[in-house]
Amino acid sequence: MREVTVTEVADVLDEAVRAKGEDFVYSSPGTICQYLHGTQPGCLVGHVLIRLGAIPGMLSLQEGQPADRVDYDSLGLSIPQNAIEALQEAQTSQDEGDTWGQARKAFSTALGRFNAPLV
């Protein structure tokens, strides 16, 4: 089991947003947002979890679950509850059609963190 800190989750989320761009809007290939598209990360939370070391085969079994209902133990990750709640806020923002930059802001706000510009 990999112990993950809030800072690691925030840093990895920032990396994912930086890679796609703050103006990126996720579009699901189906009716619901997906953590994985085949073997590749799909939604923002999927990108974060894969970058943190989640087991892809186990993550695929979590499709349809909101971020705050995922079985993180089965993914091999131990993530602090406040980071999970912040991931849920990012997921909700994304699922409502917001950009990944806006989802990042929702994540930061949930943690009471300053939403510094990406560099």
C-alpha positions, 0 to 999 in steps of 0.5 A, spaced: 500 500 500 502 506 497 501 512 503 500 518 499 500 525 502 495 531 500 501 535 497 502 529 492 495 529 490 495 536 489 502 536 485 500 530 481 493 534 479 497 540 477 501 536 473 495 533 469 492 540 468 499 542 466 499 537 461 492 538 458 492 545 459 487 549 464 482 550 458 481 543 457 474 540 457 474 533 458 469 529 454 467 522 455 466 517 450 460 514 453 454 517 458 458 517 464 465 520 465 470 514 465 477 514 470 480 510 464 479 509 456 481 502 455 488 502 458 489 510 458 487 515 463 480 518 462 478 524 466 482 528 471 481 524 477 483 518 473 489 521 471 491 523 478 490 516 480 494 513 475 500 518 476 499 516 483 500 509 482 493 506 482 493 499 479 489 500 472 485 493 472 483 495 479 481 502 477 477 500 471 472 496 476 471 502 480 468 506 473 461 509 475 463 510 482 464 518 484 471 519 487 469 519 494 466 512 493 472 509 490 475 503 494 482 506 494 485 500 498 484 496 492 488 500 488 494 500 492 493 507 495 492 510 502 490 517 500 488 522 506 480 523 507 481 531 505 484 529 499 479 524 497 473 530 498 477 535 494 478 530 488 470 529 489 470 537 488 474 536 482 470 531 479 464 534 480 466 541 477 469 537 471 463 533 470 459 539 470 463 541 464 468 546 467 475 546 465 480 542 468 483 549 471 476 550 474 476 543 477 483 544 479 480 551 483 475 547 486 480 542 488 484 547 492 478 551 495 476 544 498 483 544 501 483 551 503 489 552 499 491 558 495 490 556 487 497 558 485 498 559 477 501 553 474 508 554 472 
